[in-house]
Every structure is written in structure tokens, then in C-alpha cells.
């Protein structure tokens, strides 16, 4: 009887241990990324499609007193990135040979527990999230430490903090997430990007936004 009770309690304990979850394969959201060390802020509208391994972000970036506006389409299977300067209309095309990482929690990530954003005691005022940490190689071939937060329900990304070996710390938040892609055509580059054959190599995307995965 004692053995049965121990096994029962052990089963309850294991059931309560958070496990890495899988995020939806397609979604869109508003994003905010900041790097206090660089006095940099990014605001954008992000579209994520892990089915065809592609992303798009309409971003407004402010670094110190300089502001830029870009539309960036990343096609991982084609190994191409298209960057459209929304001020000038100029389009640049780059080779981009980086592996795809989706937004699901890494299998080797360590759980830091669960918590409520807001309150767990006030009705309809809290969001239960799971918190994880892991290490991953970033595009500049260095290992960064991540702390990520996902919703307990549906496994939607909430925030990431990236600690780079250089001392830079990137904070990334995701807001107003909607499931699915409202318009699949957003991943098709403008015609002028396709007709311009000038092509360069790009080692990593600007503003370190791709560090989100990460």
C-alpha cells in the first residue's frame, strides 16, 4: 500500500513538471525589441510561417537619433532575404544561409517554472506563462543565453531576453498575436526585387531580430 501511495504521488509530481511545448506553425503579431546598451528600439509587425520556413517584418528601428524603416522578407528554404527601404523604395537582395529555428521551446531547455502575468487572484486579470532558459549559437557564431516566456495555453511566445557574450542584452516582446497568415502574398517580394540581379551575402539580419528564436 505504501508503494502504491509513493507511485501515485510520484505520478502527480511528474505530471506537474512543465514540458517543452510546440507553438502554432503560422501566426502574426506586433513586436517590440530593445537593446539598452545600443540605445536601440524596434517596433514592427511580424509574420511567421514555419510551414514554408519564412518570415516577414515591417520594422521601424531607432538607434540613438537615427531612424530607419524596412520591410524584410526572409525565405529560409530559398536562402534569400529581401530588404525594402520604406523611405526610398530601394530593394536589396541577399544570400542568407542560416538554419531555420522555430518558436517552439527547445527540447533541451530548462524550465524556470510557471507564473502569472498580472494576477492569479483577481478574476480575468492574469495570464499563466511558462518560463524557460537555454543556450544557442547565434548567427555571429557565439553562444548566447536565452530566457523565454510562452503562454501555458496554446504555447504562444510572450517574450525573450537574449544575453550575448559581448554584454549586449536584447529584450523582445510579442503582442496581439493572431493565428494563421492573413495574406500569404506578403511573402512575395515586390517585382523590382526580383528583376534586380545584384545580389550580396548577408551573415545575419539587422538589429539582431533573428536572435528571437530562437
N, C-alpha and C positions, 0 to 999 in steps of 0.2 A: 504493500500500500504506500509506504514511504517512497519507494522508487517511482511509482506512478505519479505521486504528487510532484516529485522533483522534475520528472519529464514534462509534466503539464506546465509547471512554472517556467521551465526552460523554453518550451514552445511559445509561451506568451512573450517572453523576453526577446526571442529571435524575431517574432512577428512584429515587434515594435522597433526594431533596428531599421533606420531608413536605408533604402536600397536605391542605387542609381536608376533614374527613370529616363524615358525616351520622349523627347519633345516632338510636337507636331512637325510634320515634314514641310509644311508650307504655311507661312504667316507673314504679316506685315505689322509694323509698329513705328512709333516715334522713338527716337533715341537721343540721349544726351551723353556726351563723353567729355571728361575734363582731365587736364594734367596740370596740377598747380605748379609743378617745377618749371614748366614751359610757359605758364600763363596762357594755356590753350583751352578753348572750349569748342565743342562740335555739337550742333543741333541738326537733326536730319530725319528724313522719312526713309525707313529701311524695309526692303522686301527680301524675303529669304525663301529659297526653294531648294531643298535637299534632294528632291526627286531628280532634278536635272543638274544639280550642283552649280547653282548660280545665285548671285545676289545683286541687288541694286540699292544705291543710297543717293538721295538728293540731300546734299550736305552744305551747311553754312558753317565755316570754320573761322574762328577768330584767334589769332596768335599775337599777343601783345596788342599793337594797334593796327595790325594787318588783317583784313577780312577777305575770304575767298568763298566762291560759290561753285560747287562742282556737282555734276551728275556722273556717278561712277557705276559702270556695269561690269561685273566680274563674271566671266564664263570659265569655270574651272575645267570642264571637260575639254573645251577648245583651247585652254591655256592662253586666254586673251583677256585684257582689260581695256575698256574704252572709257576715257575721261573727257567729259564735255565741260568746258569752261562756260558757265551760265551767264557770265558777264560779256564775254567776247563772242561766244558761239563756236569757238575753235574746238576741234576734236582731236585727241591724241589716242593712238592705239599702241598697246604694249604687249610683248610676250610676257606671260606670267606663269611660271612653273612652280606653283606651290600646292601642296596636298590639301584636299578638302577636309575640313573638320566640321562636323555638325554641332548643333546646340545641345545635344543630349549630354547628360553628365558622364564624364569619363569613367570607364569601368574600374579604374584603379584609384578613383577619387576617395578621399577620406571624409566621412560625414562629421560635420561640426554640430549636428543636432537640428532641431526644429525651433521655430519661433513665430510669433505673430507680429506682423507689421500693423501698427495700430494697437488694438486692444482685444484680448480674448474674453474679457468680462463684460464689455458693453455690446449690446446686440447690434449686429450688422456693421461693426466698425473695425474688424480685424481680418487680415489675410494670413493664412498659415503657409509658411515657406520652409523649405529645406535648405541648409547651408552646407557647402562642400568646399574642400580645398584640394589642389593637385598641382603638379609641376608639368610644364610642357615647353618644348622648344619653340621659340618664336622665330619669325622669318629672318632675323639677323643672326641666326644660329647661336643663340644664347638661351639658357633655361630660365624661364620666369615662373614665379609662383602666382597662382590664381586663388581667389576666394569668390565663389559664385553662389547665387541665390536663385532658386526656382520655386514656383508655386507648388504646393503639395498636390493640388488638384490640377490635372492636365499637363504638369511639368513645363510650364511656361517660364522663360527667363525673366528675371526681375532685375538683377544687377550683377556686375562683375567688377572686381578690383584686381588689377594686374600689377605685380611688383617686379620690375625689371632689375637685372643686375647692375645697371647704370645708376640706379637710385630713383629713376622715374616711376611714378605711380599713376596709372590710368584708372579712372572711375567711369564706369559705363552703366547707364540705366535704360530700361525698356518700358515704354508706356503705351497705353491704348492699343494693345495687341488685338488684331483681328485674324481669325484663322482663314487660310486659303489665300490665293492671289487674285485680287480684284480684276486686274487686267494683265493677262500673260504677255501681251505685246510690250510691256515695259522693259522686257529683257532684250528687245530687238534694238540694236544701235541705230542712230539716225543714218540715213543714206550717205551723208557726207563722210561718216566714219568708215564706211565700207568701201568707198571709192578712192579714199586716200591710202596709197600703198606704203607710205612711210611708216616704219614700224621699229620700235626700240624695245629694250628689255627693261623690266621692272621687277626689282627684287622683293619689294613689299609695298603695300598700299599706303598712301599718305595718312598722316595723323594717327597711325598705329591702330586704326579702327579694326583691322583684321585681327588684332590681339584679343578680341572679344571671345574667341572660341576656346574653345576656343578653341 
